[in-house]
Amino acid sequence: MAISLEQHTESAPRLLTIMEAAKFLGCSRANVYGLIDAGELPVIAIGKSRGYRIDRRDIEEFLQRRKIHKQGGKPTQPAPRPRLKHIKLNPS
């Protein structure tokens, strides 16, 4: 279940762990790592073993970029995503 923006007040931590970011976005940790690897979500490295932290403002900016707005009854789509490298399609 995703955490709404209203639940995150100014007293909420600014830097989120991968798990907290996944909960905020309503997705899995693997999806968050995928966004990081794709360059969609910047991270802050904390030491050698403490992992990454994600700035809450970066998550909110990411969400703003991903919004789809309808124009004339048809939704405008975000930029096309790159093809997945691990899936190979056989031409028919």
Backbone as a ProteinNet text record, in pm:
[ID]
protein_1_A
[PRIMARY]
MAISLEQHTESAPRLLTIMEAAKFLGCSRANVYGLIDAGELPVIAIGKSRGYRIDRRDIEEFLQRRKIHKQGGKPTQPAPRPRLKHIKLNPS
[TERTIARY]
84.5	0	89.2	64.4	146.1	114.9	214.8	198.6	162.7	59.1	19.2	112	118.2	202.7	158.1	28.3	-22.1	34	64.2	117.9	261.9	327.9	466.5	468	478	484.1	629.4	651.6	787.5	866.2	797.9	867.4	913.8	866.3	907.5	1053.8	1124.4	1264.6	1277.6	1378.8	1400.1	1464.5	1554.4	1620.7	1553.7	1516.5	1445.1	1535.1	1516.7	1584.8	1517.5	1577.7	1518.2	1380.4	1370	1241.7	1136.6	1174.3	1080.1	1038.1	1132.9	1100.6	1005.4	1027.5	939.1	798.5	788.4	657	589.2	666.6	614.5	558.7	633	592.8	490.6	473.7	380.8	434.4	563.9	625.6	725.8	796.6	893.3	1029.5	1114.9	1253.2	1324.2	1296.7	1359.4	1324.5	1199.7	1160.7	1235.4	1255.5	1329.5	1473.7	1535.7	1671.5	1676.3	1571.9	1564.1	1558.4	1482.7	1475.6	1610.5	1680.3	1812.8	1909.6	1909.4	1999.2	1971	1843.5	1805.2	1834.2	1877.4	1906.1	1782.2	1669.9	1545	1536.2	1608.1	1598.5	1740	1781.8	1915.9	1921.9	2039.6	2057.8	2178.8	2183.8	2296.8	2356.5	2485.3	2552.1	2590.8	2554.2	2584.2	2686.7	2811.6	2916.4	2932.8	3007.3	3031.5	2922.5	2865.8	2769.7	2629.2	2608.2	2476.3	2382	2430.2	2343.8	2313	2202	2160.5	2050.5	2040.7	1926.1	1874.7	1744.9	1681.5	1613.4	1642.6	1582.1	1434.4	1349.8	1205	1166.8	1238	1208.1	1236.4	1340.6	1369.5	1257.9	1200.8	1087.8	968.4	940.9	828.4	849.4	973.1	1003.6	985.6	1027.8	1010.2	861.6	779.9	635.6	575.8	621.4	571.7	606.9	728.1	769.9	689.4	642	572	421.4	369.6	225.6	182.7	63.5	5	-114.1	-117.5	-227.6	-307.4	-438.8	-525.2	-541.4	-536.5	-561.7	-658	-773.6	-871.6	-919.1	-928.9	-979.4	-873.9	-752.5	-646.6	-535.2	-487.3	-377.6	-247.2	-172.3	-38.9	53.3	136.9	224.6	359.6	422.5	558.8	651.7	774.6	872.1	880.1	900.1	907	1022.2	996.3	1098.7	1188.7	1314.5	1404.5	1360	1393.2	1358.6	1435.2	1374.5	1440.5	1547.2	1665.2	1777.7	1763	1696.9	1691.6	1579.9	1496.5	1388.9	1425.6	1426.4	1455.5	1329.5	1286.9	1167.9	1209.5	1144.4	1172.3	1082.3	1139.8	1054.2	965.5	840.9	744.5	758.3
-117.2	0	123.7	216.8	336.9	434.8	510.8	614.8	743.8	811.9	934.7	1049.1	1147.9	1263.8	1338.1	1332.3	1401.1	1339.9	1210.4	1145.1	1185.5	1239.6	1283.6	1433.2	1468.4	1608.7	1651	1775.7	1826.4	1756.8	1697.2	1627.1	1488	1440.6	1309.6	1317.2	1204.2	1206.7	1245.4	1324.4	1369.7	1261.3	1181.4	1073.8	941.7	868.8	742.7	626.3	513	390.9	338.3	237.9	176.4	119.3	53.6	-5.5	103.6	213.3	322.7	386.6	401.1	457.4	365.2	234.1	137.5	146.8	159	170.6	300.6	409.5	539.2	532.2	463.4	452.8	341.8	253.3	142.3	36.9	11.2	-88.5	-171.3	-259.3	-345.2	-276.7	-331.7	-281.6	-300.3	-411.8	-437.7	-327.9	-280.1	-171	-42.4	-14.9	105.2	94.3	-23.3	-42.3	-28.3	-74.5	-57.8	88.9	168.4	312.7	379.1	332.5	386.5	351.4	224.1	179.1	249.7	282.7	351.3	500.9	550.2	693.1	778	714	786.6	844.2	782.7	820.6	834	956.5	973.2	921.8	875.3	822.2	886.5	871.9	917.9	793.9	768.7	654.4	690.6	604.7	627.1	521.8	560.4	469.2	350.5	250.1	131.4	26.9	16.6	-90.7	-42.1	86.7	138.3	153.2	131.4	134.8	274.9	285.2	410	475.6	606.6	683.4	765.3	788.3	864	984.8	1101.4	1225.4	1224.7	1252.5	1253.7	1350	1462	1559.5	1500.2	1415.6	1350.5	1254.4	1186	1096.7	1178	1290.2	1374	1431.7	1470.6	1518.9	1407.4	1286.2	1171	1148.6	1155.5	1136.6	1244.4	1367.5	1476.2	1450.6	1399.6	1370.5	1256.4	1164.7	1045.4	1064.6	1179.8	1202.9	1204.3	1149.5	1148.1	1242.3	1335.1	1430.7	1399.3	1403.3	1376.8	1503.1	1483.8	1593.2	1542	1602.6	1562.7	1419.4	1371.7	1237.8	1129.5	1159.4	1060.2	1101.4	1008.8	1045.5	1063.9	1164.7	1180.9	1088.3	1019.9	920.8	982.2	932.9	976.6	924.9	970	928.1	775.6	716.7	571.1	516.6	403	341.6	254.8	239.2	153.5	7.9	-68.1	-210.1	-281.8	-381.9	-460.3	-548	-546.6	-619.2	-769.6	-815.9	-959.2	-1031.6	-959.4	-1022.6	-1019.8	-1135.2	-1144.8	-1190.3	-1113.7	-1147	-1209.5	-1319	-1383.6	-1321.9	-1276.5	-1218.7	-1327.5	-1291.4	-1388.9	-1397.8
0	0	0	-89.5	-101.6	10.6	47.4	148	75	118.4	50.9	90.1	3.9	29.7	154.4	185.3	303.6	431.4	427.7	545.6	573.5	472.9	489.1	516.5	640.1	677.8	682.6	714	724.8	835	932.2	1039.1	995.7	880.9	830.2	785.3	790.7	749.2	602.4	573.2	437.2	353	413.4	341.7	374.5	269.8	287	246.5	313.1	272.1	145.8	85.5	-33.2	0.6	114.5	156	178	243.2	265.8	133.3	39.5	-91.4	-166.4	-156.7	-221.9	-163.9	-33.5	31.5	-12	-18.7	-60.5	-203	-292.9	-433.1	-457	-359.4	-377.1	-472.4	-465.6	-552.8	-473.1	-540.1	-472.4	-463.6	-377.4	-369	-502.1	-571.1	-701.1	-801.3	-798.4	-888.4	-855.1	-727.5	-687.8	-736.9	-718.6	-769.2	-921.5	-989.7	-1134.5	-1175.2	-1100.3	-1127.9	-1103.6	-1001	-970.8	-1083.9	-1125.7	-1232.6	-1364.6	-1389.6	-1513.2	-1507.9	-1391.9	-1379.4	-1355.3	-1326.9	-1303.5	-1163	-1069.1	-929.3	-872.2	-838.3	-781.3	-638.1	-596.6	-462.3	-395.5	-265.1	-184.8	-120.6	-143.8	-83.2	59.5	153.5	294.4	337	345.2	388.4	295.7	343.7	262.2	278.1	397.2	420.6	455.2	463.9	503.8	385.1	264.8	147.7	99.2	26.9	-34.4	46.2	29.3	78.1	-39.6	-39.9	-147.8	-86.1	-141.4	-94.4	-131.9	-34.9	-57.5	-169	-179.1	-285.7	-423.6	-434	-562.3	-601.5	-503.6	-531.8	-579.8	-514.2	-554.1	-694.1	-727.6	-862.8	-965.3	-930.2	-1018.6	-1046.4	-942.6	-959.9	-1049.2	-1035.3	-1121	-1267.3	-1292.2	-1430.7	-1491	-1408.7	-1457.9	-1473.2	-1434.6	-1445.8	-1591.2	-1615.1	-1748.6	-1747.2	-1842.7	-1853	-1979.3	-1967.2	-2082	-2165	-2297.4	-2390.4	-2495.8	-2504.7	-2605.1	-2589.3	-2466.8	-2443.9	-2447.6	-2497.5	-2503	-2406.8	-2325.8	-2235.1	-2312.3	-2273.3	-2331.2	-2254.6	-2324.5	-2263.3	-2230.2	-2124.2	-2096.2	-2205.4	-2204.2	-2304.5	-2307.3	-2427	-2435	-2351.6	-2289.1	-2206	-2292.4	-2252.3	-2330.2	-2321.5	-2425.3	-2426.1	-2316.7	-2260.7	-2157.8	-2222.2	-2165.4	-2223.8	-2210.9	-2106.2	-2080.3	-2156.3	-2229.9	-2305.2	-2452.2	-2512.4	-2655.7	-2726.8	-2824.1	-2900.4	-3033	-3069.5	-3198.1	-3303.7	-3415.5	-3520.8	-3580.8	-3610.2	-3666	-3815.1
[MASK]
++++++++++++++++++++++++++++++++++++++++++++++++++++++++++++++++++++++++++++++++++++++++++++

